[in-house]
Amino acid sequence: MSVEIKSVIKNSPVSKFDIKSGDILISVNEHEISDVLDYMYYSAEIHTDLLIERNGKRYNVNVTKSEYDDLGLEFETFLMDKKQSCQNKCIFCFIDQMPPNMRETLYFKDDDARLSFLQGNYVTLTNLNQKDIDRIIKMKLSINVSVHTTNPELRCMMMNNRFAGEKLDYLRQFAKAGISMNCQIVLCPGINDGKELERTLTDLGNLMPNIQSVAVVPVGLTKYRDGLYPLKLFDKQSANETLDLIEKFQTKFLAEYGTRLVFPADEFYITAEREFPSEEEYEDYCQFENGVGMMRSFINEFDSAFDNAEDDEINDCHSSIATGALAYKYICELVEKTEKKWHNISCKVYKIRNDFFGETITVAGLITGQDLIAQLKDQDLGDVLFLTSNMIKKDSDLFLDDYTISDVEQALNIKIKIIESDGFSLFDAITGI
């Protein structure tokens, strides 16, 4: 494969050479380039030989740079070709439960192993073949895998893909080659929990030490499930049973490998009405992006800011914050503690019911602009309304329903301030620091 060069970064290692937009990169150090992984791997060396084509004529460019420095070439897409989409039809897929008429990018199902290495995305392995596996092993890449179950027949059923079971062999190949893996299990009551979860955790434990961590996440269900596989949510009893099973494995893995290895998402503790584990038990929050330990980290950060604040730093502040049902109780407790200590602080916390996706969706990150408007209209919002950054599309001012921050501000006649989704930011916001 050859790829067209879009531009050259100013003052980069290749900028002193006569490389122009529209030139074609044929190879790097005599290796053909199929995508960004090949490009990064073969251009990591100090001495890099590029084969460039312009108007049908080829010539070589010899670059000397620091090891692993980027050459400075830019291409039309980050991956240097198209993203790989998911070939599965998982019974729990959240994208299949999306409302109609949303922006097109929200319906794209990514299952690209290159993004697993580069951006931390999770992949099912069903898009990969043996050549891909050999390349990952050769390049010694780490990878994040959506496992869900190690029962081959059950995995085929859950993913609606007849090859999903046999692809589990790639996990064993990775482990044998010393490839590090983080794993994810979306848990569906009555399907891959209980004995099936026990089997999966046992099998993953047998791949140690190459499994770095495993996140167990409860299935999320919206109101848009017509015609989809019948699933149910975890209740208090089933959440407690799941936590009991996971904690049994944590004890076993800790004794055998020095790590708890498997970590349940916060939602299990909230549904089970249990206290969150200590910070130490989350082991550096290795599965934070899967919703594991977020509330423990949030509470600890807030408490740290609270304990270290000086009275003269606290300003008069009359504000409000809107959040999802999942975090509502905990944010209320933190705000009440702050108001009790500093009487010049007033912050109203509003729990937003998710009418857009359905009441079973309780995370703040899926709150829409129209739900904020409908439920906060005529409420006492103080001088400013705080919203967390995970409600907004990255590098934009858009909510999931394409309402803008300005739309919501105008409808509610309030100034909105977006804050980061951490305890320090919340404390600073409500105390005017």
C-alpha positions in Angstrom: 0.0 0.0 0.0 1.2 3.5 -0.7 -0.3 6.6 0.9 -0.5 10.3 -0.2 1.2 12.8 1.9 -1.1 15.7 2.9 1.5 18.0 4.5 4.8 18.3 6.3 5.1 19.7 9.8 7.2 22.8 10.1 10.7 22.3 11.7 10.2 18.5 11.8 13.0 16.0 10.7 11.7 15.8 7.1 10.9 19.6 6.7 14.4 20.3 5.3 13.8 17.9 2.4 11.9 18.6 -0.8 8.7 16.7 0.2 5.5 18.3 -0.9 1.7 17.8 -0.5 0.6 15.2 -3.0 3.8 13.2 -2.9 3.3 9.4 -2.3 5.0 7.5 0.5 5.9 4.1 -0.9 8.0 2.5 1.8 9.9 3.2 5.0 13.3 1.4 5.4 12.2 -0.9 2.5 9.0 -1.9 4.2 5.7 -1.3 2.6 3.4 0.8 4.7 -0.2 -0.4 5.1 -1.3 1.9 7.9 -0.2 4.1 10.8 1.2 1.2 12.8 3.6 0.2 10.1 4.6 3.8 9.6 5.3 4.4 13.3 7.1 1.1 13.8 9.4 1.3 10.8 10.1 5.0 11.2 11.2 4.7 14.8 14.8 4.1 13.9 17.5 6.9 14.0 18.3 6.4 10.4 15.1 6.2 8.3 15.0 5.7 4.5 11.8 6.9 2.8 10.9 6.0 -0.8 8.8 8.8 -2.2 7.0 9.0 -5.5 6.2 12.3 -7.4 4.6 12.4 -10.8 5.5 8.7 -11.4 9.1 9.2 -10.5 10.6 7.7 -7.3 13.4 8.9 -5.2 14.9 8.3 -1.7 15.0 10.5 1.3 17.4 9.6 4.1 16.5 11.1 7.4 18.5 11.1 10.6 16.7 11.9 13.8 16.3 10.9 17.5 15.0 7.4 18.0 11.2 7.3 18.1 10.9 11.0 17.0 8.0 11.5 14.6 9.2 12.2 11.0 6.8 15.0 10.5 4.6 13.7 7.7 0.9 14.2 7.9 -1.7 12.2 6.0 -5.4 12.6 5.1 -6.5 10.4 8.1 -4.8 9.6 11.3 -4.9 5.8 10.6 -3.7 6.4 7.0 -6.8 4.5 5.8 -10.4 3.9 6.9 -11.5 2.9 10.4 -12.5 -0.7 10.8 -16.1 -1.0 11.8 -17.6 -3.8 14.0 -18.8 -6.9 12.2 -20.8 -8.1 15.3 -24.4 -7.7 16.3 -23.9 -8.0 20.0 -27.1 -8.5 22.0 -26.0 -5.7 24.4 -24.7 -3.2 21.9 -25.4 0.3 23.1 -25.3 1.8 19.6 -28.2 -0.5 18.5 -30.2 1.1 21.3 -29.6 4.7 20.1 -32.6 7.0 19.2 -33.1 7.8 15.5 -32.0 11.0 13.7 -28.9 11.7 15.7 -25.6 12.8 14.1 -24.1 10.0 11.9 -20.9 9.6 13.8 -22.8 8.3 16.9 -23.9 5.2 15.0 -20.4 4.1 13.9 -19.3 0.9 15.6 -15.5 1.0 16.0 -13.7 -2.3 16.2 -10.2 -1.3 15.2 -7.1 -2.9 16.8 -4.9 0.0 15.8 -7.0 2.3 17.9 -6.7 -0.2 20.8 -2.9 0.4 20.8 -3.0 4.1 20.0 -6.0 5.3 21.9 -7.0 2.6 24.3 -10.1 1.4 22.5 -11.4 -2.1 23.2 -11.7 -4.6 20.3 -13.5 -7.9 20.0 -10.8 -9.6 17.9 -13.4 -10.6 15.3 -11.9 -8.2 12.7 -8.4 -9.7 13.0 -6.8 -12.6 11.1 -3.6 -14.5 11.7 -1.6 -11.9 9.8 -2.8 -9.2 12.1 -2.0 -11.2 15.2 1.5 -11.9 13.9 2.0 -8.2 13.3 0.9 -7.3 16.8 3.2 -9.8 18.3 6.1 -8.7 16.1 5.6 -5.1 17.1 5.1 -6.1 20.8 2.0 -4.0 21.0 -0.4 -4.0 24.0 -4.1 -4.5 23.3 -7.4 -4.0 25.0 -9.9 -6.8 24.4 -13.7 -7.0 24.8 -13.9 -10.6 26.0 -17.4 -10.8 27.6 -17.1 -14.6 27.9 -14.5 -17.3 27.3 -17.2 -19.9 26.5 -16.8 -20.1 22.7 -20.5 -21.0 22.0 -21.8 -18.4 24.3 -19.5 -15.7 22.8 -20.8 -16.6 19.3 -24.4 -16.1 20.6 -23.7 -12.9 22.5 -21.9 -11.3 19.5 -24.1 -12.9 16.8 -20.9 -13.8 15.0 -20.0 -17.4 14.2 -16.3 -16.7 14.4 -16.3 -15.0 17.8 -15.6 -18.2 19.7 -12.6 -19.3 17.7 -11.0 -15.9 17.9 -10.5 -16.5 21.6 -7.4 -18.5 20.6 -5.8 -15.1 19.9 -5.8 -14.4 23.6 -3.7 -17.5 24.2 -1.3 -16.5 21.3 -0.9 -13.1 22.8 -0.2 -14.5 26.3 2.4 -17.0 24.9 4.2 -14.2 23.1 4.2 -11.9 26.2 1.7 -9.4 24.8 0.1 -7.3 27.6 -3.7 -7.2 27.6 -6.4 -5.3 29.4 -9.8 -7.0 29.2 -13.5 -5.9 29.5 -16.6 -7.9 30.3 -20.0 -6.5 29.6 -22.1 -8.5 32.1 -25.7 -9.4 31.2 -27.8 -10.9 34.0 -28.7 -14.6 33.4 -26.4 -14.8 30.4 -22.7 -14.4 31.1 -22.8 -13.9 34.9 -22.8 -16.5 37.7 -21.1 -19.7 36.6 -20.2 -18.3 33.2 -18.4 -15.3 34.8 -16.6 -17.7 37.1 -15.4 -19.7 34.0 -14.3 -16.5 32.2 -12.3 -15.2 35.2 -10.7 -18.5 35.7 -9.7 -18.7 32.1 -8.3 -15.2 32.1 -6.4 -15.9 35.3 -4.7 -18.8 33.5 -3.2 -16.3 31.1 -1.4 -14.4 33.8 0.9 -12.5 34.0 0.0 -11.1 30.6 -3.5 -10.0 31.6 -3.0 -6.6 33.2 -6.5 -6.0 34.4 -10.2 -7.0 33.8 -13.1 -4.6 34.1 -16.6 -6.0 34.7 -19.3 -3.6 33.5 -23.1 -4.0 33.8 -25.1 -3.9 30.6 -26.7 -0.6 29.9 -30.3 -0.5 28.4 -32.1 2.4 26.8 -35.8 2.6 26.0 -35.0 1.9 22.3 -34.9 -1.9 22.3 -37.8 -2.9 20.1 -36.9 -6.1 18.2 -33.7 -6.6 20.2 -32.6 -9.5 22.4 -34.6 -9.4 25.7 -32.2 -8.3 28.5 -32.7 -7.1 32.0 -30.8 -4.9 34.4 -29.0 -5.9 37.5 -31.0 -5.4 40.7 -29.7 -5.3 44.3 -29.6 -9.0 44.8 -27.9 -9.9 41.5 -25.4 -7.0 41.9 -24.5 -8.3 45.4 -24.1 -11.8 44.1 -21.8 -10.5 41.3 -19.7 -8.5 43.7 -19.4 -11.5 46.0 -18.1 -13.6 43.1 -15.7 -11.0 41.9 -14.3 -10.3 45.4 -13.7 -14.0 45.8 -11.5 -13.9 42.6 -9.8 -10.7 43.8 -8.7 -12.5 47.0 -7.5 -15.5 44.9 -5.6 -13.4 42.3 -4.1 -11.2 45.0 -2.6 -14.2 46.8 -1.4 -15.8 43.6 -0.2 -12.9 41.5 0.0 -9.9 43.7 -2.9 -8.1 42.0 -6.7 -8.2 42.3 -6.7 -8.3 38.5 -10.6 -8.0 38.1 -12.5 -4.9 39.1 -16.2 -4.2 39.0 -17.6 -1.0 37.7 -19.0 1.6 40.3 -22.6 0.8 39.2 -22.4 -2.6 40.9 -21.7 -1.0 44.3 -24.4 1.6 43.9 -27.0 -0.9 42.8 -26.0 -3.3 45.6 -26.0 -0.4 48.1 -22.5 -1.2 49.2 -19.7 1.2 50.2 -17.0 1.7 47.5 -13.7 0.0 48.1 -10.7 2.0 49.4 -8.4 3.7 46.9 -5.7 1.1 47.5 -8.1 -1.7 46.3 -8.4 0.0 42.9 -4.6 -0.4 42.3 -3.9 2.9 40.6 -7.3 2.9 38.9 -6.1 0.8 36.0 -9.7 0.5 34.6 -10.8 4.1 35.3 -12.1 4.7 31.8 -14.5 1.7 32.2 -16.2 3.4 35.1 -14.1 1.5 37.7 -13.2 3.6 40.8 -14.5 6.9 39.4 -16.6 7.7 42.4 -14.0 6.6 45.0 -11.5 8.9 43.2 -14.0 11.7 42.9 -14.9 11.6 46.6 -11.2 11.3 47.7 -10.3 14.3 45.5 -13.1 16.4 46.9 -12.2 15.5 50.5 -8.6 16.4 49.8 -9.6 19.8 48.5 -12.0 20.3 51.4 -9.4 19.4 54.0 -6.7 21.6 52.6 -8.9 24.7 51.9 -8.3 27.8 54.0 -11.3 29.9 55.2 -10.0 33.0 53.4 -10.0 31.2 50.1 -13.7 30.5 50.1 -15.9 33.0 48.3 -19.6 33.8 48.5 -21.0 31.5 45.9 -24.6 30.8 44.9 -24.7 28.1 42.2 -26.2 24.9 41.0 -25.0 21.6 39.4 -26.9 19.1 37.3 -25.9 15.5 37.3 -27.3 12.0 36.6 -29.0 9.7 39.0 -25.9 7.6 39.5 -23.8 10.2 41.1 -26.6 12.4 42.6 -26.5 11.0 46.1 -22.7 11.4 46.5 -22.6 14.9 45.1 -25.4 15.9 47.4 -23.4 14.6 50.4 -20.3 16.5 49.4 -22.1 19.7 48.8 -24.0 19.5 52.1 -20.7 19.0 53.9 -19.3 22.1 52.3 -22.4 24.2 53.0 -22.3 23.1 56.6 -18.7 24.3 57.1 -18.9 27.5 55.0 -22.3 29.2 55.4 -21.6 31.6 52.5 -21.7 28.6 50.1 -25.0 27.6 48.5 -25.2 25.0 45.8 -28.4 23.2 44.6 -27.9 19.8 43.2 -30.4 18.7 40.5 -30.9 15.0 39.5 -31.6 14.9 35.8 -33.9 12.1 34.7 -32.9 10.8 31.3 -36.0 11.0 29.3 -34.0 11.1 26.0 -32.5 7.6 26.4 -34.8 6.3 29.1 -34.8 6.4 32.9 -32.5 3.3 33.1 -29.6 5.5 31.8 -28.3 7.2 34.9 -24.8 8.5 34.0 -24.1 12.2 33.6 -22.3 11.7 30.4 -25.5 10.8 28.5 -27.5 13.8 29.7 -28.9 15.9 26.8 -29.5 19.6 26.4 -33.2 19.1 26.0 -33.5 17.1 29.2 -31.6 19.9 31.0 -34.0 22.5 29.7 -37.2 20.6 30.4 -36.2 19.7 34.0 -34.4 22.9 35.1 -36.9 25.4 33.7 -38.0 27.8 36.4 -35.7 26.2 39.0 -33.4 28.2 41.3 -30.1 27.9 39.5 -28.2 30.6 41.4 -25.7 32.7 39.5 -24.1 29.9 37.5 -25.0 26.3 36.5 -22.1 23.8 36.6 -22.1 20.9 34.2 -19.3 18.3 33.8 -17.2 18.1 30.7 -18.3 14.5 29.9 -21.8 15.9 28.9 -20.2 17.8 26.0 -18.6 16.4 22.8 -14.9 16.8 22.9 -13.6 20.0 21.3 -17.1 21.4 20.8 -20.0 22.9 22.6 -22.5 20.2 21.7 -24.6 17.9 23.8 -25.5 14.4 22.5 -28.7 15.8 21.0 -26.8 18.6 19.2 -28.2 21.3 21.5 -25.4 23.8 22.2 -24.3 25.2 25.5 -25.7 28.6 24.3 -29.1 26.9 23.5 -29.4 25.7 27.1 -28.1 29.0 28.5 -30.7 31.0 26.6 -33.5 28.6 27.5 -32.7 28.7 31.2 -31.5 32.3 31.4 -28.4 31.2 33.2 -24.6 31.2 32.7 -23.3 27.7 32.3 -19.7 26.8 33.2 -18.2 23.4 32.2 -16.0 21.9 34.7 -13.8 18.7 34.6 -15.3 15.5 36.0 -13.2 15.3 39.1 -13.6 16.2 42.8 -11.1 19.0 42.8 -12.9 20.8 40.1 -16.3 20.5 41.8 -14.9 21.8 45.1 -13.2 24.8 43.4 -16.4 25.5 41.4 -18.9 25.5 44.3 -16.6 27.5 46.6 -15.6 30.1 44.0 -11.9 29.3 44.3 
